[in-house]
């Protein structure tokens, strides 16, 4: 069964590749893949995950400044861009509700179960991811998702966010499991003032 990603995400890779006009992308991508770069990406259309994976791998292979740490940072940064289109994503003062909304939003971006939050409570969450790509692309997608979760929690008012991968699909696990912890906004307000 073929898997697809929504144009909203696909467009990010297309923009990155188009921005680097000096690069001979044919060294990294087939003519079929390059055809997607020439077309206008429709935000609500579906695009093949296999092409999405190859575009991501090409970006990582060409540009040494795009490290896996940078991918995580991009995930954090992109929350602001996504909330322009989906302002309802963030529930101010409520990181848990914001993560529930993220779960719903992510379900609209893939036509297969790629992202879930099976455990969620105030101050902690477990995220399950499985994008079903090769190791490099799977790791990059998981780090981008980690950064995005961190950004959602922070925008909703959570502080001192920590994240730890419990299992890694790119290392052979069935899915990637990510543990997130944060301090709730109300906890911050209850702390005694420093003198």
C-alpha positions in Angstrom: 0.0 0.0 0.0 1.4 3.4 -0.9 1.7 6.1 1.8 1.1 9.8 1.3 1.9 13.0 3.0 -0.2 16.2 2.8 1.1 19.1 0.7 1.5 21.3 3.8 4.6 19.2 4.8 5.7 18.4 1.2 5.9 22.1 0.4 8.6 22.7 3.0 11.1 20.4 1.2 10.1 21.8 -2.2 10.8 25.3 -1.0 14.2 24.3 0.4 15.2 22.7 -2.9 13.9 25.6 -5.0 15.8 28.1 -2.8 19.1 26.5 -3.7 19.1 27.2 -7.4 22.9 26.8 -7.7 22.6 23.1 -6.7 22.5 20.4 -9.4 19.7 18.4 -7.7 19.8 15.8 -10.5 22.8 14.4 -8.7 20.5 13.4 -5.9 17.1 13.1 -7.4 15.5 11.3 -10.3 13.7 13.2 -13.1 10.4 11.9 -11.7 11.3 13.4 -8.3 12.4 16.7 -9.9 9.0 16.9 -11.7 7.5 17.6 -8.2 9.8 20.5 -7.7 8.7 22.1 -10.9 5.0 21.9 -10.0 3.1 24.1 -7.7 2.5 22.2 -4.4 -1.1 22.3 -3.3 -1.3 22.4 0.5 -4.3 20.1 0.8 -3.3 17.5 -1.9 -1.6 14.2 -1.2 2.0 13.5 -2.3 3.9 10.1 -2.2 5.9 9.5 1.0 8.6 7.9 -1.1 9.2 11.1 -2.9 9.0 13.1 0.3 11.7 10.8 1.8 14.0 11.2 -1.2 13.7 15.0 -1.2 14.6 15.0 2.5 17.5 12.7 2.0 18.8 14.9 -0.9 18.6 18.0 1.3 20.6 16.2 4.1 23.1 14.8 1.6 23.8 18.1 -0.1 23.8 20.7 2.6 26.2 19.9 5.5 24.7 22.8 7.4 21.5 20.8 7.7 22.5 18.6 10.6 20.1 16.5 12.7 20.3 19.2 15.4 19.2 21.7 12.8 16.3 19.4 11.9 15.2 19.4 15.6 15.5 23.2 15.7 13.5 23.5 12.5 10.8 21.5 14.2 10.7 24.0 17.0 10.7 27.0 14.7 8.1 25.6 12.3 5.4 25.6 15.0 5.1 29.4 14.6 4.6 28.9 10.8 2.0 26.2 11.3 0.0 28.2 13.9 -0.5 30.9 11.3 -2.5 28.4 9.3 -3.9 26.6 12.3 -4.2 29.1 15.2 -6.4 26.7 17.1 -3.4 24.3 17.6 -2.3 26.2 20.7 -4.4 26.3 23.9 -2.8 29.1 25.9 -1.7 27.9 29.3 -2.6 24.2 28.5 0.2 22.2 27.0 -1.7 18.9 27.4 -4.7 20.2 25.4 -2.3 21.6 22.8 -0.6 18.2 22.4 -4.1 16.6 21.9 -4.8 19.1 19.2 -1.4 18.3 17.6 -2.4 14.6 17.6 -5.6 15.5 15.7 -3.7 17.8 13.3 -0.9 15.2 12.6 -3.6 12.7 11.7 -4.6 14.9 8.8 -1.1 15.1 7.4 -0.5 11.4 6.7 -2.8 8.8 5.2 -1.4 6.1 7.5 -0.8 6.0 11.3 2.5 7.9 11.5 2.1 9.8 14.8 0.2 9.1 18.0 0.2 10.2 21.7 -0.8 7.1 23.6 0.0 8.5 27.0 -0.7 12.1 28.0 -1.2 13.9 31.3 -0.2 17.2 32.9 3.5 17.6 32.6 4.3 14.5 30.6 3.5 12.6 27.4 4.7 9.6 25.4 4.7 10.1 21.6 4.8 7.1 19.2 6.1 7.7 15.7 6.6 5.5 12.7 7.0 7.2 9.3 8.2 3.9 7.7 11.2 5.4 5.9 14.9 4.5 5.7 17.0 5.1 8.8 18.3 8.5 8.0 14.9 9.9 6.9 13.2 8.2 9.9 15.7 9.8 12.3 15.3 13.2 10.7 11.5 13.0 10.8 11.5 11.9 14.4 13.8 14.7 15.4 11.7 17.2 13.5 8.6 15.9 15.4 10.5 16.1 18.7 11.3 19.7 18.0 7.7 20.4 17.0 6.4 18.9 20.2 8.8 21.0 22.2 7.6 24.1 20.3 4.0 23.3 20.9 4.5 22.8 24.6 6.5 26.0 24.9 4.0 28.1 23.0 1.2 26.7 25.3 3.2 27.9 28.3 5.1 24.8 29.4 8.6 25.4 30.6 11.8 23.3 31.2 10.8 20.8 28.5 12.9 17.7 28.4 12.7 15.0 25.8 14.2 11.5 25.5 13.9 8.8 22.9 12.9 5.5 24.6 13.0 3.5 21.4 14.2 4.4 17.9 12.7 3.0 14.7 15.8 4.0 12.8 17.8 1.6 15.0 15.4 -1.3 14.4 12.5 -0.8 16.8 9.0 -1.2 15.5 8.2 2.5 16.3 10.0 5.5 17.8 8.9 6.2 21.3 9.5 9.7 22.7 9.1 10.7 26.4 8.4 14.4 27.0 8.2 16.1 30.4 7.6 19.8 31.2 6.7 22.0 34.0 3.1 23.2 33.8 2.4 27.0 33.7 0.5 26.8 37.0 3.5 25.2 38.7 5.6 28.1 37.7 3.2 30.6 39.2 3.1 28.6 42.5 6.9 28.7 43.0 8.1 31.1 45.7 9.7 34.3 44.4 13.5 34.4 44.5 15.1 37.2 46.6 
